[in-house]
Amino acid sequence: MKQLRLYTNLIKHHRFAHFIMLACLLSELPAFAQDDRDRTLAQEYAAQQEQLKKSMVMRELDSGIYFLDEGLYESADEKFRYVLANVKSVPSDLTFYFGKNSFHLGKYKQSIDWLNKYIQLKGTTGQFSEEALDWKKKSENEFLKVKSQDSKKVQELLSQNYTIDCGPSGKVMCPVCKGDHVVIKKTAFGNEYKTCPYCNEHGILTCEEYNQLLRGELQQKQ
């Protein structure tokens, strides 16, 4: 009989312990739910801030384009440089506008460099492809004149210092072989043909490879 009472007391004690544990867990549920809500709110706030920053940067780009059209090239330059300093990857249209504006500032090497990037990214089908080719030719002509006159150098902001946005496809025609997958080298005995050491068999680079190539970091394929 004594054993039966002891067993009954143990069962009661065990049930009471479970009840206490369950009560503790239930009391902590609101805290867990609050933590989840706080994390969600923090993520939403961060996304909103990122979108706000992106909108502000794009407004600066629009202002730069306006100043460029109005012939206020120094003001346009300030706006474009602000955008370059505040974007993770450079929009392809900015490579055109910055290249065009650089021509008007007499920074011809800089102009050639950025316009080249637009042409490489968009080929002949881009919105500004024809205009980019025209401004690039003008910049090349002026650059040769300045070079022959041994004029003082101006500070250039070259595109290899930035990550270029290659667009939705994420692919770019290889600028080394011009998409042919073959590099032609002229020698005293005629042309020498070699497989391009950078791109795939279709003459294409991924966006990451393209940016590595600009920075001189892309390794040649074996």
C-alpha positions as CSV (number, residue, x, y, z in Angstrom):
1,M,0.0,0.0,0.0
2,K,2.9,2.3,0.9
3,Q,4.5,1.5,-2.5
4,L,1.2,2.3,-4.3
5,R,1.0,5.8,-2.6
6,L,4.7,6.4,-3.5
7,Y,4.0,5.5,-7.1
8,T,1.0,7.7,-7.2
9,N,2.9,10.7,-5.8
10,L,5.7,10.1,-8.4
11,I,3.1,10.2,-11.2
12,K,1.6,13.4,-9.8
13,H,5.1,15.0,-9.4
14,H,6.0,14.0,-13.0
15,R,2.8,15.5,-14.4
16,F,3.4,18.7,-12.4
17,A,6.9,18.9,-13.8
18,H,5.5,18.5,-17.4
19,F,2.9,21.2,-16.6
20,I,5.6,23.6,-15.5
21,M,7.8,22.9,-18.6
22,L,4.8,23.4,-20.8
23,A,3.9,26.7,-19.1
24,C,7.4,27.9,-19.5
25,L,7.4,27.1,-23.2
26,L,4.1,28.8,-23.8
27,S,5.3,31.9,-22.0
28,E,8.3,32.1,-24.3
29,L,6.2,31.8,-27.5
30,P,5.2,35.5,-27.7
31,A,8.9,36.4,-27.4
32,F,9.8,34.1,-30.3
33,A,7.0,35.5,-32.4
34,Q,8.2,39.1,-31.5
35,D,11.7,38.2,-32.6
36,D,10.4,36.9,-36.0
37,R,8.3,40.1,-36.4
38,D,11.4,42.2,-35.6
39,R,13.6,40.4,-38.1
40,T,10.9,40.7,-40.8
41,L,10.5,44.4,-40.1
42,A,14.3,44.9,-40.2
43,Q,14.5,43.1,-43.5
44,E,11.7,45.2,-45.0
45,Y,13.2,48.4,-43.7
46,A,16.6,47.5,-45.2
47,A,14.9,46.7,-48.6
48,Q,13.0,50.0,-48.5
49,Q,16.3,51.9,-47.7
50,E,18.1,50.2,-50.5
51,Q,15.3,51.0,-53.0
52,L,15.2,54.6,-51.7
53,K,19.0,54.9,-52.3
54,K,18.7,53.4,-55.8
55,S,15.9,55.9,-56.6
56,M,18.0,58.8,-55.4
57,V,21.0,57.6,-57.4
58,M,18.9,57.3,-60.6
59,R,17.6,60.8,-60.1
60,E,21.2,62.0,-60.0
61,L,21.8,60.1,-63.3
62,D,18.8,61.8,-64.8
63,S,20.1,65.2,-63.6
64,G,23.5,64.4,-65.2
65,I,21.8,63.6,-68.5
66,Y,19.9,66.9,-68.3
67,F,23.1,68.9,-67.7
68,L,24.8,67.1,-70.6
69,D,22.0,68.0,-73.0
70,E,22.1,71.6,-71.8
71,G,25.9,71.8,-72.4
72,L,26.7,72.0,-68.6
73,Y,29.4,69.4,-68.8
74,E,31.2,70.0,-65.5
75,S,27.9,69.7,-63.7
76,A,27.0,66.6,-65.6
77,D,30.4,65.2,-64.7
78,E,29.8,65.7,-61.0
79,K,26.4,63.9,-61.3
80,F,27.9,61.0,-63.2
81,R,30.8,60.6,-60.8
82,Y,28.3,60.6,-57.9
83,V,26.4,57.7,-59.6
84,L,29.6,55.8,-60.2
85,A,30.5,56.1,-56.5
86,N,27.1,54.9,-55.3
87,V,26.2,51.9,-57.5
88,K,27.3,48.3,-57.1
89,S,27.5,47.8,-60.9
90,V,27.5,50.5,-63.5
91,P,24.4,50.8,-65.8
92,S,25.3,50.3,-69.4
93,D,23.6,53.6,-70.4
94,L,25.9,55.4,-68.0
95,T,28.9,54.1,-69.9
96,F,27.6,55.9,-72.9
97,Y,26.7,59.2,-71.2
98,F,29.9,59.4,-69.3
99,G,31.9,58.7,-72.4
100,K,30.1,61.3,-74.4
101,N,30.4,63.9,-71.6
102,S,34.1,63.1,-71.2
103,F,34.7,64.1,-74.9
104,H,33.2,67.6,-74.2
105,L,35.6,67.9,-71.2
106,G,38.6,67.1,-73.4
107,K,39.2,63.8,-71.6
108,Y,39.5,61.8,-74.8
109,K,41.2,58.7,-73.5
110,Q,38.5,58.5,-70.8
111,S,35.8,59.0,-73.4
112,I,37.2,56.3,-75.7
113,D,37.4,53.9,-72.8
114,W,33.8,54.3,-71.6
115,L,32.3,54.4,-75.1
116,N,34.2,51.2,-75.9
117,K,32.4,49.5,-72.9
118,Y,29.0,50.6,-74.2
119,I,29.8,49.2,-77.7
120,Q,31.1,46.0,-76.2
121,L,28.0,45.5,-74.1
122,K,25.4,46.5,-76.7
123,G,27.1,45.9,-80.0
124,T,25.2,47.4,-82.9
125,T,21.7,46.9,-81.4
126,G,21.9,49.3,-78.4
127,Q,19.8,52.5,-78.2
128,F,23.0,54.6,-78.5
129,S,25.2,52.3,-80.5
130,E,25.4,54.4,-83.6
131,E,25.9,57.6,-81.6
132,A,28.5,55.9,-79.4
133,L,30.5,54.9,-82.5
134,D,30.4,58.5,-83.7
135,W,31.6,60.0,-80.4
136,K,34.3,57.4,-80.1
137,K,35.6,58.2,-83.5
138,K,35.7,61.9,-82.6
139,S,37.5,61.1,-79.4
140,E,40.0,59.0,-81.1
141,N,40.8,61.8,-83.6
142,E,41.1,64.4,-80.8
143,F,43.2,62.0,-78.7
144,L,45.7,61.6,-81.6
145,K,45.9,65.4,-82.0
146,V,46.5,65.9,-78.3
147,K,49.1,63.1,-78.2
148,S,51.0,64.5,-81.1
149,Q,51.1,67.9,-79.5
150,D,52.4,66.4,-76.3
151,S,49.8,68.3,-74.3
152,K,49.6,68.1,-70.5
153,K,47.7,65.0,-69.3
154,V,44.3,65.3,-67.6
155,Q,43.1,63.0,-64.9
156,E,41.2,60.1,-66.4
157,L,38.6,57.9,-64.7
158,L,38.9,54.6,-66.5
159,S,36.2,52.0,-66.5
160,Q,38.4,49.0,-65.4
161,N,38.1,50.5,-61.9
162,Y,34.4,49.7,-61.8
163,T,32.1,46.7,-62.1
164,I,30.1,47.0,-65.3
165,D,26.5,45.8,-65.4
166,C,26.3,43.5,-68.5
167,G,22.5,43.5,-68.6
168,P,19.9,40.7,-68.3
169,S,21.8,38.2,-70.4
170,G,24.9,38.4,-68.2
171,K,27.1,37.8,-71.2
172,V,29.4,39.9,-73.4
173,M,31.1,39.5,-76.7
174,C,34.8,39.0,-76.0
175,P,36.7,42.3,-76.8
176,V,40.0,40.4,-77.4
177,C,38.9,38.3,-80.4
178,K,35.7,40.4,-81.2
179,G,33.6,37.3,-80.7
180,D,35.5,35.1,-83.3
181,H,37.2,32.9,-80.7
182,V,40.3,33.4,-82.8
183,V,43.1,36.0,-82.3
184,I,44.9,37.1,-85.5
185,K,48.5,38.3,-85.1
186,K,50.4,39.7,-88.0
187,T,53.9,38.5,-88.4
188,A,56.7,38.9,-91.0
189,F,55.6,35.6,-92.5
190,G,51.9,36.4,-92.7
191,N,49.0,36.1,-90.3
192,E,49.2,33.8,-87.3
193,Y,46.0,32.4,-85.9
194,K,45.5,31.4,-82.3
195,T,42.5,30.3,-80.2
196,C,41.4,33.1,-77.9
197,P,42.7,32.3,-74.4
198,Y,39.8,34.1,-72.6
199,C,36.4,33.3,-74.0
200,N,34.4,30.2,-74.8
201,E,34.1,28.6,-78.2
202,H,31.3,31.0,-79.1
203,G,33.5,34.1,-78.4
204,I,31.5,35.0,-75.3
205,L,32.5,36.0,-71.8
206,T,30.3,35.9,-68.7
207,C,29.8,39.3,-67.0
208,E,32.2,38.2,-64.2
209,E,34.9,37.2,-66.7
210,Y,34.4,40.5,-68.6
211,N,35.0,42.6,-65.5
212,Q,38.0,40.5,-64.5
213,L,39.4,41.1,-68.0
214,L,39.0,44.8,-67.6
215,R,40.9,44.7,-64.4
216,G,43.6,42.5,-65.8
217,E,42.6,39.7,-63.5
218,L,41.2,37.1,-65.9
219,Q,43.5,34.1,-66.2
220,Q,44.2,32.6,-69.7
221,K,42.6,29.2,-70.4
222,Q,45.0,26.3,-70.8
